[in-house]
Amino acid sequence: MLLSAANAVPAIAQQAATTPAGGAVKPTDKKVCRSEESTGSVFVKRICHTSTEWSTIDARNSGESARFRDQQRNGSATLIK
């Protein structure tokens, strides 16, 4: 139990260091956590980002999904690393 409390201190310090100088967090920069299920695991992983970061992640994922669908339709299913 003590080990987990000791690990939490750097995370709290890091979070405090990333807040704006005024101490107020912009509404668009609020921390949002989502749950992610992994294949082959019974545990759910929580992933937290700001609203702005989630928007960027969602846009990138949508673009990749659209690119993959286009490749499937055109018959050029070449994986790019």
C-alpha positions as CSV (number, residue, x, y, z in Angstrom):
1,M,0.0,0.0,0.0
2,L,2.8,2.4,0.8
3,L,4.4,1.7,-2.6
4,S,1.3,2.8,-4.5
5,A,1.1,6.0,-2.5
6,A,4.7,6.8,-3.2
7,N,4.2,6.3,-6.9
8,A,1.2,8.7,-6.9
9,V,3.3,11.7,-5.7
10,P,5.3,12.2,-8.9
11,A,2.1,12.0,-11.0
12,I,0.4,14.7,-8.8
13,A,3.5,16.9,-9.1
14,Q,3.6,16.5,-12.8
15,Q,-0.1,17.3,-13.2
16,A,0.4,20.4,-11.1
17,A,3.3,21.5,-13.2
18,T,1.3,21.3,-16.4
19,T,-1.5,23.5,-15.3
20,P,-1.5,27.1,-16.6
21,A,0.1,29.8,-14.4
22,G,-3.3,31.1,-13.3
23,G,-4.2,27.7,-12.0
24,A,-7.4,27.6,-14.0
25,V,-7.8,24.8,-16.5
26,K,-9.5,25.7,-19.8
27,P,-12.8,23.9,-20.4
28,T,-11.4,22.3,-23.6
29,D,-8.3,21.1,-21.7
30,K,-10.2,19.2,-19.0
31,K,-8.9,15.7,-18.4
32,V,-11.1,13.0,-19.9
33,C,-10.6,9.3,-19.1
34,R,-11.8,6.5,-21.4
35,S,-11.9,2.8,-20.7
36,E,-10.2,0.4,-23.2
37,E,-10.6,-3.3,-23.4
38,S,-7.7,-5.4,-24.6
39,T,-8.1,-8.6,-26.5
40,G,-7.2,-11.6,-24.3
41,S,-7.5,-9.7,-21.0
42,V,-10.3,-9.4,-18.5
43,F,-9.0,-6.1,-17.2
44,V,-10.1,-2.7,-18.5
45,K,-7.4,-0.1,-18.9
46,R,-8.2,3.6,-18.3
47,I,-6.5,6.1,-20.6
48,C,-6.7,9.8,-19.7
49,H,-6.0,12.7,-22.1
50,T,-7.2,16.3,-22.4
51,S,-10.2,17.0,-24.6
52,T,-7.9,18.6,-27.2
53,E,-5.7,15.5,-27.2
54,W,-8.8,13.2,-27.6
55,S,-9.9,15.3,-30.5
56,T,-6.6,14.8,-32.2
57,I,-6.5,11.1,-31.5
58,D,-10.1,10.6,-32.8
59,A,-9.3,12.6,-36.0
60,R,-6.2,10.5,-36.7
61,N,-8.1,7.3,-36.1
62,S,-10.9,8.3,-38.4
63,G,-8.4,9.2,-41.1
64,E,-6.7,5.9,-40.8
65,S,-10.0,4.0,-40.8
66,A,-11.1,5.8,-44.0
67,R,-7.7,5.2,-45.6
68,F,-8.0,1.5,-44.8
69,R,-11.6,1.2,-46.2
70,D,-10.5,3.0,-49.4
71,Q,-7.6,0.5,-49.8
72,Q,-10.0,-2.4,-49.3
73,R,-12.4,-1.0,-51.9
74,N,-9.7,-0.4,-54.5
75,G,-8.1,-3.8,-53.9
76,S,-4.7,-2.3,-52.9
77,A,-4.6,-3.7,-49.3
78,T,-0.9,-3.1,-48.8
79,L,0.1,-2.5,-45.2
80,I,2.2,0.5,-44.6
81,K,4.4,0.5,-41.5
